[in-house]
Amino acid sequence: MIGLVSPVLAIREMGSILEVNLITGLSKSFTLHQVFSVLQQEGAEVVSASSSTVGVRVFYTIYSQALSSRIGIATSRISERLHQLINNPVA
């Protein structure tokens, strides 16, 4: 089927900045707002986001920073929650 691509997620922490790279198909079962919500719930503020579509793939790059530099960002928890969101979305 056209637009069905298994999602790919990569997260990179650079000090207080978190870079989230996500590749999905055209038909994804989650929204970008849900991704932003996970980041915010885990203490990250989204500072920029971009997307581009190539064929049946959509590439997202999201940059966020820690709301509190003393507390930081729980990268492993964000990774776990985002993997769950993109692979097992709740109806």
OpenMM code with the backbone's topology and positions (N, CA, C; nanometers):
from openmm import Vec3, app, unit

residues = "MET ILE GLY LEU VAL SER PRO VAL LEU ALA ILE ARG GLU MET GLY SER ILE LEU GLU VAL ASN LEU ILE THR GLY LEU SER LYS SER PHE THR LEU HIS GLN VAL PHE SER VAL LEU GLN GLN GLU GLY ALA GLU VAL VAL SER ALA SER SER SER THR VAL GLY VAL ARG VAL PHE TYR THR ILE TYR SER GLN ALA LEU SER SER ARG ILE GLY ILE ALA THR SER ARG ILE SER GLU ARG LEU HIS GLN LEU ILE ASN ASN PRO VAL ALA".split()
positions = [
    Vec3(0.0832, -0.1182, 0.0000),
    Vec3(0.0000, 0.0000, 0.0000),
    Vec3(0.0875, 0.1244, 0.0000),
    Vec3(0.0441, 0.2215, -0.0738),
    Vec3(0.1197, 0.3458, -0.0826),
    Vec3(0.1075, 0.4219, 0.0483),
    Vec3(0.2179, 0.4786, 0.0945),
    Vec3(0.2183, 0.5592, 0.2155),
    Vec3(0.2442, 0.4809, 0.3425),
    Vec3(0.2527, 0.3482, 0.3344),
    Vec3(0.2812, 0.2703, 0.4544),
    Vec3(0.4309, 0.2508, 0.4679),
    Vec3(0.4884, 0.3173, 0.5642),
    Vec3(0.6314, 0.3093, 0.5920),
    Vec3(0.6454, 0.2915, 0.7416),
    Vec3(0.7249, 0.1932, 0.7847),
    Vec3(0.7485, 0.1763, 0.9277),
    Vec3(0.8205, 0.2993, 0.9812),
    Vec3(0.7711, 0.3563, 1.0915),
    Vec3(0.8341, 0.4762, 1.1461),
    Vec3(0.9743, 0.4483, 1.1987),
    Vec3(1.0599, 0.5483, 1.1843),
    Vec3(1.1968, 0.5422, 1.2350),
    Vec3(1.2170, 0.6638, 1.3245),
    Vec3(1.2723, 0.6409, 1.4435),
    Vec3(1.2927, 0.7480, 1.5405),
    Vec3(1.4381, 0.7500, 1.5840),
    Vec3(1.4978, 0.8682, 1.5837),
    Vec3(1.6340, 0.8861, 1.6356),
    Vec3(1.6340, 1.0114, 1.7230),
    Vec3(1.6916, 0.9989, 1.8414),
    Vec3(1.6974, 1.1105, 1.9355),
    Vec3(1.8424, 1.1349, 1.9724),
    Vec3(1.8814, 1.2625, 1.9683),
    Vec3(2.0188, 1.2984, 2.0031),
    Vec3(2.0160, 1.4128, 2.1037),
    Vec3(2.0889, 1.3918, 2.2125),
    Vec3(2.0975, 1.4939, 2.3171),
    Vec3(2.2290, 1.5694, 2.3013),
    Vec3(2.2175, 1.7029, 2.3012),
    Vec3(2.3352, 1.7885, 2.2888),
    Vec3(2.3282, 1.8936, 2.3994),
    Vec3(2.3746, 1.8552, 2.5177),
    Vec3(2.3639, 1.9452, 2.6323),
    Vec3(2.2184, 1.9599, 2.6718),
    Vec3(2.1679, 2.0831, 2.6722),
    Vec3(2.0280, 2.1059, 2.7086),
    Vec3(1.9359, 2.1032, 2.5867),
    Vec3(1.9920, 2.0726, 2.4696),
    Vec3(1.9139, 2.0652, 2.3454),
    Vec3(1.8890, 1.9193, 2.3101),
    Vec3(1.7671, 1.8911, 2.2665),
    Vec3(1.7300, 1.7567, 2.2245),
    Vec3(1.6838, 1.7635, 2.0796),
    Vec3(1.7441, 1.6820, 1.9953),
    Vec3(1.7057, 1.6745, 1.8541),
    Vec3(1.6307, 1.5428, 1.8316),
    Vec3(1.5095, 1.5528, 1.7797),
    Vec3(1.4284, 1.4353, 1.7489),
    Vec3(1.4123, 1.4275, 1.5980),
    Vec3(1.4555, 1.3168, 1.5397),
    Vec3(1.4381, 1.2932, 1.3966),
    Vec3(1.3414, 1.1778, 1.3809),
    Vec3(1.2382, 1.2000, 1.3014),
    Vec3(1.1328, 1.1015, 1.2842),
    Vec3(1.1018, 1.0880, 1.1360),
    Vec3(1.0981, 0.9655, 1.0891),
    Vec3(1.0605, 0.9370, 0.9507),
    Vec3(0.9346, 0.8517, 0.9553),
    Vec3(0.8322, 0.8958, 0.8841),
    Vec3(0.7069, 0.8207, 0.8798),
    Vec3(0.6597, 0.8110, 0.7353),
    Vec3(0.5538, 0.7355, 0.7171),
    Vec3(0.4876, 0.7307, 0.5879),
    Vec3(0.3830, 0.8409, 0.5808),
    Vec3(0.3228, 0.8545, 0.4644),
    Vec3(0.2192, 0.9559, 0.4484),
    Vec3(0.0986, 0.9269, 0.5365),
    Vec3(0.0682, 0.7979, 0.5585),
    Vec3(-0.0437, 0.7620, 0.6464),
    Vec3(0.0124, 0.7182, 0.7800),
    Vec3(0.0177, 0.8103, 0.8722),
    Vec3(0.0648, 0.7761, 1.0056),
    Vec3(-0.0537, 0.7776, 1.1002),
    Vec3(-0.0427, 0.7059, 1.2094),
    Vec3(-0.1565, 0.6920, 1.3006),
    Vec3(-0.1378, 0.7743, 1.4283),
    Vec3(-0.0563, 0.8773, 1.4226),
    Vec3(-0.0381, 0.9685, 1.5350),
    Vec3(-0.0208, 1.1075, 1.4772),
    Vec3(-0.0340, 1.2086, 1.5622),
    Vec3(-0.0193, 1.3455, 1.5140),
    Vec3(0.1102, 1.4065, 1.5671),
    Vec3(0.1561, 1.5080, 1.5004),
    Vec3(0.2748, 1.5793, 1.5462),
    Vec3(0.2464, 1.6448, 1.6816),
    Vec3(0.1226, 1.6862, 1.7025),
    Vec3(0.0839, 1.7443, 1.8308),
    Vec3(0.1072, 1.6448, 1.9450),
    Vec3(0.0825, 1.5164, 1.9206),
    Vec3(0.1063, 1.4142, 2.0231),
    Vec3(0.2553, 1.4037, 2.0550),
    Vec3(0.3396, 1.4166, 1.9536),
    Vec3(0.4847, 1.4137, 1.9755),
    Vec3(0.5252, 1.5345, 2.0600),
    Vec3(0.4742, 1.6531, 2.0250),
    Vec3(0.5045, 1.7734, 2.1017),
    Vec3(0.4582, 1.7587, 2.2464),
    Vec3(0.3416, 1.6990, 2.2667),
    Vec3(0.2876, 1.6811, 2.4021),
    Vec3(0.3789, 1.5939, 2.4870),
    Vec3(0.4304, 1.4849, 2.4286),
    Vec3(0.5234, 1.3984, 2.5020),
    Vec3(0.6460, 1.4791, 2.5438),
    Vec3(0.7012, 1.5565, 2.4522),
    Vec3(0.8201, 1.6374, 2.4840),
    Vec3(0.7893, 1.7342, 2.5983),
    Vec3(0.6771, 1.8036, 2.5898),
    Vec3(0.6420, 1.9007, 2.6932),
    Vec3(0.6170, 1.8332, 2.8280),
    Vec3(0.5499, 1.7186, 2.8281),
    Vec3(0.5224, 1.6479, 2.9532),
    Vec3(0.6507, 1.6002, 3.0205),
    Vec3(0.7554, 1.5796, 2.9412),
    Vec3(0.8824, 1.5324, 2.9966),
    Vec3(0.9821, 1.6462, 3.0205),
    Vec3(0.9346, 1.7695, 3.0184),
    Vec3(1.0187, 1.8824, 3.0560),
    Vec3(1.0949, 1.9487, 2.9439),
    Vec3(1.0512, 1.9294, 2.8191),
    Vec3(1.1194, 1.9913, 2.7054),
    Vec3(1.0266, 2.0910, 2.6375),
    Vec3(1.0821, 2.2028, 2.5965),
    Vec3(1.0067, 2.3039, 2.5229),
    Vec3(1.0496, 2.2973, 2.3766),
    Vec3(0.9536, 2.2788, 2.2868),
    Vec3(0.9845, 2.2731, 2.1437),
    Vec3(1.0227, 2.4134, 2.0977),
    Vec3(1.1419, 2.4253, 2.0368),
    Vec3(1.1865, 2.5560, 1.9886),
    Vec3(1.1786, 2.5675, 1.8369),
    Vec3(1.1842, 2.4539, 1.7669),
    Vec3(1.1643, 2.4575, 1.6218),
    Vec3(1.1309, 2.3179, 1.5717),
    Vec3(1.0597, 2.3158, 1.4610),
    Vec3(1.0236, 2.1891, 1.3985),
    Vec3(1.0144, 2.2118, 1.2483),
    Vec3(1.0601, 2.1144, 1.1728),
    Vec3(1.0493, 2.1235, 1.0274),
    Vec3(1.0142, 1.9869, 0.9727),
    Vec3(0.9572, 1.9872, 0.8537),
    Vec3(0.9230, 1.8605, 0.7894),
    Vec3(0.9432, 1.8745, 0.6402),
    Vec3(0.9681, 1.7616, 0.5769),
    Vec3(0.9755, 1.7573, 0.4317),
    Vec3(0.9256, 1.6213, 0.3867),
    Vec3(0.8657, 1.6188, 0.2690),
    Vec3(0.8112, 1.4960, 0.2146),
    Vec3(0.8907, 1.4586, 0.0902),
    Vec3(0.9355, 1.3338, 0.0880),
    Vec3(1.0083, 1.2803, -0.0269),
    Vec3(0.9410, 1.1479, -0.0631),
    Vec3(0.8730, 1.1464, -0.1760),
    Vec3(0.8004, 1.0262, -0.2155),
    Vec3(0.6918, 0.9963, -0.1143),
    Vec3(0.6953, 0.8763, -0.0557),
    Vec3(0.5943, 0.8363, 0.0434),
    Vec3(0.6446, 0.8520, 0.1863),
    Vec3(0.7593, 0.9168, 0.2034),
    Vec3(0.8166, 0.9358, 0.3373),
    Vec3(0.8080, 1.0823, 0.3793),
    Vec3(0.7803, 1.1013, 0.5092),
    Vec3(0.7799, 1.2346, 0.5674),
    Vec3(0.8905, 1.2378, 0.6726),
    Vec3(0.9794, 1.3364, 0.6616),
    Vec3(1.0926, 1.3531, 0.7525),
    Vec3(1.0649, 1.4725, 0.8431),
    Vec3(1.0710, 1.4485, 0.9752),
    Vec3(1.0518, 1.5544, 1.0740),
    Vec3(1.1805, 1.5731, 1.1531),
    Vec3(1.2139, 1.6976, 1.1793),
    Vec3(1.3230, 1.7299, 1.2705),
    Vec3(1.2679, 1.8284, 1.3727),
    Vec3(1.2780, 1.7914, 1.4992),
    Vec3(1.2233, 1.8732, 1.6071),
    Vec3(1.3362, 1.9036, 1.7054),
    Vec3(1.3538, 2.0309, 1.7345),
    Vec3(1.4523, 2.0722, 1.8347),
    Vec3(1.3772, 2.1229, 1.9566),
    Vec3(1.4213, 2.0776, 2.0735),
    Vec3(1.3623, 2.1250, 2.1983),
    Vec3(1.4745, 2.1485, 2.2979),
    Vec3(1.4407, 2.2213, 2.4026),
    Vec3(1.5385, 2.2460, 2.5083),
    Vec3(1.4728, 2.2235, 2.6428),
    Vec3(1.5547, 2.1990, 2.7415),
    Vec3(1.5048, 2.1734, 2.8768),
    Vec3(1.4367, 2.2979, 2.9307),
    Vec3(1.3188, 2.2792, 2.9889),
    Vec3(1.2508, 2.3920, 3.0528),
    Vec3(1.3311, 2.4428, 3.1714),
    Vec3(1.3999, 2.3503, 3.2395),
    Vec3(1.4848, 2.3865, 3.3521),
    Vec3(1.6225, 2.3253, 3.3285),
    Vec3(1.7230, 2.4089, 3.3138),
    Vec3(1.8580, 2.3564, 3.2877),
    Vec3(1.9109, 2.2761, 3.4067),
    Vec3(1.8622, 2.3032, 3.5262),
    Vec3(1.9053, 2.2265, 3.6442),
    Vec3(1.8487, 2.0855, 3.6437),
    Vec3(1.7246, 2.0716, 3.5968),
    Vec3(1.6602, 1.9403, 3.5947),
    Vec3(1.6977, 1.8631, 3.4681),
    Vec3(1.7049, 1.9318, 3.3546),
    Vec3(1.7404, 1.8675, 3.2285),
    Vec3(1.6221, 1.7977, 3.1644),
    Vec3(1.6517, 1.7097, 3.0693),
    Vec3(1.5492, 1.6368, 2.9949),
    Vec3(1.5724, 1.4873, 3.0159),
    Vec3(1.4661, 1.4141, 3.0415),
    Vec3(1.4744, 1.2681, 3.0593),
    Vec3(1.4719, 1.2016, 2.9208),
    Vec3(1.5863, 1.1997, 2.8549),
    Vec3(1.5955, 1.1503, 2.7178),
    Vec3(1.5490, 1.0062, 2.7040),
    Vec3(1.5871, 0.9197, 2.7969),
    Vec3(1.5470, 0.7791, 2.7846),
    Vec3(1.3962, 0.7637, 2.7988),
    Vec3(1.3350, 0.8408, 2.8858),
    Vec3(1.1890, 0.8362, 2.9022),
    Vec3(1.1194, 0.8906, 2.7777),
    Vec3(1.1708, 0.9982, 2.7213),
    Vec3(1.1139, 1.0540, 2.5978),
    Vec3(1.1238, 0.9513, 2.4863),
    Vec3(1.2388, 0.8881, 2.4734),
    Vec3(1.2588, 0.7867, 2.3697),
    Vec3(1.1583, 0.6732, 2.3850),
    Vec3(1.1423, 0.6255, 2.5075),
    Vec3(1.0488, 0.5160, 2.5354),
    Vec3(0.9059, 0.5552, 2.4993),
    Vec3(0.8647, 0.6739, 2.5413),
    Vec3(0.7268, 0.7179, 2.5157),
    Vec3(0.7010, 0.7442, 2.3679),
    Vec3(0.7998, 0.8016, 2.2980),
    Vec3(0.7812, 0.8266, 2.1552),
    Vec3(0.7781, 0.6978, 2.0751),
    Vec3(0.8644, 0.6020, 2.1115),
    Vec3(0.8603, 0.4716, 2.0434),
    Vec3(0.7225, 0.4078, 2.0624),
    Vec3(0.6700, 0.4160, 2.1822),
    Vec3(0.5380, 0.3583, 2.2093),
    Vec3(0.4313, 0.4311, 2.1273),
    Vec3(0.4396, 0.5626, 2.1188),
    Vec3(0.3420, 0.6406, 2.0436),
    Vec3(0.3426, 0.6055, 1.8951),
    Vec3(0.4616, 0.5997, 1.8354),
    Vec3(0.4658, 0.5800, 1.6897),
    Vec3(0.4441, 0.4349, 1.6503),
    Vec3(0.4703, 0.3414, 1.7415),
    Vec3(0.4542, 0.1996, 1.7079),
    Vec3(0.3241, 0.1398, 1.7584),
    Vec3(0.2668, 0.1976, 1.8626),
    Vec3(0.1440, 0.1431, 1.9221),
    Vec3(0.0488, 0.2561, 1.9573),
    Vec3(0.0023, 0.3325, 1.8597),
    Vec3(-0.0840, 0.4471, 1.8928),
    Vec3(-0.2157, 0.4014, 1.9549),
    Vec3(-0.2651, 0.4814, 2.0473),
    Vec3(-0.3931, 0.4527, 2.1123),
    Vec3(-0.5035, 0.5067, 2.0227),
    Vec3(-0.6057, 0.4291, 2.0015),
    Vec3(-0.7173, 0.4701, 1.9152),
    Vec3(-0.7998, 0.5787, 1.9808),
] * unit.nanometer
topology = app.Topology()
chain = topology.addChain("A")
for resn in residues:
    res = topology.addResidue(resn, chain)
    for name in ("N", "CA", "C"):
        topology.addAtom(name, app.Element.getBySymbol(name[0]), res)
